[in-house]
Amino acid sequence: MLVIPGRKAKDVCDRDLGPTRRDLLRIGGSAFLGMTLGQALQMQQASAAIESTGSGWGRAKSVIMVYLQGGPSHIDLWDPKENVPDKVKSAFGTIHSKVPGIDLTENLPKLAQVTDKLSLIRSMSYSPNGLFNHTAAIYQMHTGYTADKVSPSGQLEPPSPKDYPNFGSNIIKLLPPDVPMLPFVMMPRPLQESNVVNKSGTAGFLGRAYDPYYLFPPGDDMDMNKMERLNITDLKLRPEVSTNRLGRRARLRDLINAGMPALDQAVDKYDMDKYYETAMNLIASGRARDAFDLSKESEKTREMYGRNTFGQSLLLARRLIDAGTRVVEVIWPKVANSDNHSWDHHVGLTQRMKNQSAPMLDSGLSSLIADMDDRGMLEETLVIAVGEFGRSPQRGVSTSGNGNSADGRDHWPYCYTACLAGAGIKRGSVYGESDQTASSPLSDPVHPTELLATIYHAMGIDPATIVYNHLNQPRELVKAEAVTGLFG
């Protein structure tokens, strides 16, 4: 049996698709298998045709990433286990959902009513390099790559122009918005563990032109009025500057640039043009300002999402996508390794999850999925809710060097859950299965890089697409293949 380097033999036999484009890139020479260069290129075209018509390919025009930084406990939310030792079993009862066989814990009663619109991956899994702490795991989940420098505590260096790009930055580079709108918005606070802020939240080596628009309002993370204090003054046209005057300024700038080639060579002209063009179009169109105006939503809708930072951020995400934004990332509004509403439940899991984090997630995520489905927006928007890892099956044990109370759970990357909806994702479905104690996948494990590959695939972007880093070296978007079994 022929096995192409870099591909699992099982994949070749089961799907019988021949080599993928990534495999062809790895061949390294046209003499492989006695093929001429022309034959190799024909195989590459055939592979491209197969992938471009594969399940779920290009179904999404936009993405909402609901990033649950801190690592929520899968056992206490969406993968409950019965008939297990007391130290494993959740303190929360199991409830049936709208779909027979998809049981959740009592923490998610509202999400249980919309399981007919989503899929759960209960077999997310990876083995970390060294200690599995938040920042390194967050970096992998967002970029598809492991970080070069990780300290013994799991911390990383601050963001660097040499970093791999956030997946959203890759998407907007390859698929710019069709309308004058913010391409990529990140809110309501940065990705963060301790003092490492916004690592993997930038465009990295793609350049600042592809950074997200950071919407981080001031105030306490849990302040219910935080999203009312959005600072969007940079999106407003000053009253003394008319649209015509703005256009004249743009034409004048073009004339100056045309006569100053030396200046063009001295600066990154492409990035500057990108900045200027985007800013001018946004200010002139007013689409972004209108999208940010939450007061245009009914009180009933705002209450449904939850009168808290997380809920209102999800509502704003829906408005931004509707206005033409390509990628929105809503980050859980607490630092990864913190208390009070954080998912990092090393201590006091039972009360903190019941009274703080779970109700916010339940109201916000269920409302986002139901609301977007009612509006027909799930047809072309992929929604993902996931953290950097799960929590340990056994309570009160240390798995990453952290201390844990008797009802606390430590970090656990070997098995956890992701939630997906929209863009052709199967409805009312579970992909993969965890073992009896939710310690490891029993079937169909999904690596975080494969989840990223699935996002690219849904957007009609080949995960093996080459981008060039700061040293002009070719790099694949992600070294993984899409999980096409998630699509209906």
N, C-alpha and C positions, 0 to 999 in steps of 0.2 A: 504494500500500500504506500502510495506517495504521501509524504508529509512535508508541506512547505515550511521552511524555517520560520519560527515565530508564531506558528498557528497550532492550536491544539488538534491532535489527530481526530478527536471526537467531533470537532466542528466540521472537518472536511468530510467525514463519513456521513454524519447526520444531515447536513444541509446540502452537501454535494454542489457547492457553489464555485468550486475551483479557487484559485488564489485570489486574495483581495488585492487592492491597490497597495496596501501596506506591504503585503508579501512580495509584490513585484518590485517595490523599491528596495527590498532586502536581498533580491536575487544577486545584484551586484555585477552582473555581466550577461551579455546576450548569448553566451555559449552555454548557459545553464539549460540542461535538458536537451541540448543540441538545437535550441531555438535560435533563429536569426533575430536581429534587432527588430525587424518588421513584425515577426511573429510575436515577439514579446509585447510590442506596442498594441497589436491586435488583441492579445489577452488582456492588456490593461484596459482597453476600450470596452471589452466585453464585461470585465469586472465592474467598470464604472456604470455601465448600463444596468447591470443587475442591482447594484447598490442604489442607483437613483430611482428605481422602481420598487425598492424593498418596502416592507411594511413600515408605515409611519414616516417615510422619507418626505421631508418638506411640508409636513402637515401644519407646522407652527409658523406664525409670522411674528410672534412675540413670546417672551418668557417672563414669568414671575417666580423668582427664587425666594421662598420663605425660609430664611436661614435661622435655625434654632441653635444659635451658638451657646455652648455650655454642655451639650450632650445630654438630651432627654433620655430618661429611662424607658426603653421600649417595653419592658415587662409591665410597667405601671401605666402605660398608655394604650398601645395598639398591638401588643403581642402577649396577652395574658396567658398564664399557664395554670392548669389545674393538676391536682394529684402530684404535687411536687413537695419537697421538704419545706418546712416553715421558713427557713432562711432564704429560700428562693421565691416563694409565692408572694405575690403582691399583697399589700395590706388592703387594697381596693378590690371590691367585688367585680365580677365579670358581668357584662350586659350584652344582650343580643343587639345586633344592628339591623338596619333595613334589609340587608342581604344575608340570607341564611348562611351560616358557616363563618361569617366575618364578625367575630366577637371582639369587643373592646373592653376597656375597664370603665367603671362608673365615672371616671374623670372626663369622659368625652361623650356625654349624652347627645349633644347637638351634632357632633360629627357622625355619630352612629346613624343619624337620620339622613345623611347624604352619602353613605358608602356606595350607593347605587350609581354615583357619579365619579368614582375614583378607583384607583388601584393602590394597594399596599405592597411594597417590597419588604418582605420579612427576612430577607437573607442578605442584607448589606453586610459586607465583611472585608477586612484586610488585616494583614499582620504588619505592625509598624516596625520601623527601624529605631531601636533604642526605646526610650521611655515614650509612652503615648500620651502626651499632654496636648493641650488645646491648640496652641499656635501652629505647631507643625501639622496637626491634623486639619486645621482650618485651611492652611496653605495648600495641602494636597487636594482637599475637596474643591477649592476654587480654581486652582491652576492645572490640576492633573499631574503635578510633579512634586517630588519630595524636595525639601529645602536642603541647601548645601551645608548650612551652619546651624546646628541646634545645640544649645547648652544642655548640661545635665538635667536641668529642670524642665526642659522641653521648650524653653523660650527661644525666640529667633532674634536676629538683628532687626532694626527698624526697616520700613519699606525702602527699596532701592530701585533705581532705574534699571538695574540688571535683573530684577525679579521676572519670573514668568508672569504673563498677563492673567488677570481675572478672566474667566470664561466670557463674561459679558463684554469685555473690551475686545476680545477676539471676534465676537458676533457682530458688534457694530462696525468693526473695521471691514469685515467681509460683506455685511449686509446693512448698509446705512439706512436710516429711516426714509420712508417715501415722502414724508411731509416735513415742513420746518418745525421740528419738535426735538426736545431733549432725547438723545439716543439711548442713554443709559443713566438711570437714577438709582442711587443707593441711600437708604434711610432706615431708621431715624438716628442711628449712631454708628460709629465705625466698628469693624471687626476688631476685637481687642481681648487680650489676656494680659493681666497686670499692666505693665508699662509699655508693652509692645502693641502699638496702635496702628490699625489699617494695613497690617501685613497681608498681602494677597488681595487687598481692596483697590489696587491700582492697575493701570495698563502696563506697568513694568517696562520691558524693553520695546514695546510698541510705540511709546512716546505719550506725552501728556495729552495730546489731542484726543486720545481714546480713554482717558480717565472717566469714571462716572461723574455725574453731577451730584455732589455730596449735599444732601439735605439733612443737616444735623442741627435742628433747632436747639436753642439754649434751654436750660431748666433741668429739673430732676427727670430722670428717665421714666419714672412712673407718673409724672404729672399728667393728669387727664387733659389739660389744656395745652400741652407741649406743642401739638401740631397746629394750634391756632396761632402760634408765633413764628410762622414760616417767614424766613427772610429771603424774599425773592426780588429785592430791589434791583439786582443785576439783570432781571428779565423785564424791567419796566422801561418804557421810553419816557425820558424826561419831558415835562410839559413844554419846555422852550425849544425842543428839538422835534420838528415834524418828520413824518415818514419820508417826504420828498428830500428834506435836508439830509437825512440819514443816507439816502441813496446817492446824493451828490458827494457826500464824504467818501462813500465806497468807491465811486468812479475816480475821485481825486487820488485816493490811495493806490488804485490800479495804475494810474499814469505815473505816479512817483516810483512804484516798484518796477515798472517797465524800463525806466531810465536809470535804474541803479542795480545792474547785474552784480556788482561787487558785493553789495549788501546782501543780495540773495544768496551768494555763495558763503557769506559769513554766518548766516543763521539757518535754522531749519525752516526753510520757506514753506514747505508743505504743512508742517504743524501750525505755523503762524496763519497761513491762509485758512486752514481748517477752523482754527479758533475764531478768526474774524468772521468768516462766512456763517458759521453756526450762530454766533452771537447776534449778528445783524438780522438774520432770518427769524430768530426767536423773538427778538425785540419787536420787529416789524409785524409779525403775524399775531402775536398775543395768544397763541394756542396754549403755551405753557402756563401763562398767568391764569387763564380760565380753568385749566386742569387742576391747578393748585387750590382753587377756591372751593373748599369743603362746605361752605355755607350754602352752596347750590344743591346740596343733598338734603333730603327730608330728615327730620328728627328721628323718624322711625328707622330709617336706614342707618343713621349714625349710631343709634342705640343698638341695633341688631349686630353691627360689627364689634361693638364694645367701646364705651367711652374711656378709652385708655390709649396710650401711645401706640401700642401694637395694633389694636383694632383700627384706629384711624389711619395708621400707615397703610394697612391692607386696603382700606377704602380708597385712599389716595392712589395706591398702586393700580387699582381697577380704573380710576379716572385717567391716569397717565397712559395706560395701555390703550384705552378707548380714544385718546387724543393722538396716538401715533408713536408713543415711546416704544422702542424695540425691547429693552431689557429693564426690569425693575428688580432690585434686590431689597427685600424688607428683612432687616437684621433684628433678631430678638433684642429688645431694648435694655438688656443688662449685660455687663461685661461677663465673659465666660466664667472666670474663677471668682465669683462674688456671691454674696448671699442676697436675700430679699428679691424674690421673683426670678432668680437665676435658675437655669436647669442643672447647675453644677451641685447636685444634691449629695454631698458627702455627709452631711448631717441634717437631721430633721426632715427627711424626705416626705414623710407622711403628711405633716401639716403644711409644709411649704408648697408641695405640689397641689394638694387639695384646695388650699385657700389663695394661692398666688398664681403660679405659672399655668396650671392646667385650665382653669376657667378662662383665662385670656386666650390661650391657644384654641380652646373649644369654640368659643364664640366667634373669634376672628377668622379662623381657617374655614369653618363650616359656612360662615356667611359669604366669604370670598368665593368659594366654590359654587354655592347655590345661586348667588347673585349673578356671577358671570355666566352660569349655565342658563338662567332665566333670560339673560340678555343676548344669548347666542354667542357670547364671546369665548366660550370654551372650545368652540370649533377650531379656532386658530391661535389659541393661547395655551402654552404649556405651563402648568403650575406644579412646582416641586416644593415640598416641605421636608427638610432633613437637617440633622445636626452633624457634627464632626465624628461622633461615635455614639454608642449607647452606654448603658451602665451595667455594672457587674451583676451576674445572676445571683450571687450570694451577697446578702447585706452584711455590713460590718467587717468586710475584709479589705485589705489593701492590695491593689493590683498595679498601681502606678506610683507607689511611694507616698501617697497621701493618707492622712488619717481619716477614718470613717466612723461615725457613730453606729450604734446597733441597728438603726433603721436607715442608714445611709448606704449609698451604692457608689463604687469607684468607677473609673473610666473603663470602657470595654469596647474595643474596635472589632472584635472577632465576630460579633453578630448584633445587628440593630435594624431599625425599620425606617423606610422612607415612604412618603405619601406623594402620589402623582395624580394629576387630573388634566384632561383636555388634550387637544391636538392629536386625536386618534388613540389616546391611551385607553385600554380596555376599561369598561365601567363595571363596578361591582366585582372586582377581581383581586386575587392575591397572587403575587409572583414570588416563587421560592417559599421555602419553609424552614423554620428554625427547629432545632432539636427539642427534646422534652423540657429542658431548662432554659431555652433561649440562649445557650452558650455559643453555639456555632450553627451554621447553615446545615440543614439536612438535605437540601436540594437547591440547585440553581443559585449559587453564590453570586453576588453582584459587587464588584469592587467600585469604590468611588470614581475611579477613572472611567469605568464603563458607564456609570451614570452620566458623567460629563459627555462621553461619546454619544450617548442617547440623546442628550440635549442638542448637540450639534447636528446629529442625524435628523431630528425632528425639524430643525430649522433649515434643512436642505444643505447642510455643510458637511463635507466629508471629514470625519475626525482625523484623517491622515493628512489633511491640508498642511502645506508647509508655510510657516512664517519665519522671518529672519530676526535673530536677536541683535543685541547691541554690538556684537562683533561680526555681524552679517553672516552668522552661521545658521544653516537651516534647522528648524525645529518643527516637529509635528504638533498640531494642536493638542493632541493627547495620544498616548500609546495604548489604545484600547479600541474595542469595537462596540458598536451600539447593541443594546439588548432589545432586539426587534420583537421578541416575544411579548413585550409589554403592550404592543399596539394591537388593536383589533382589526 
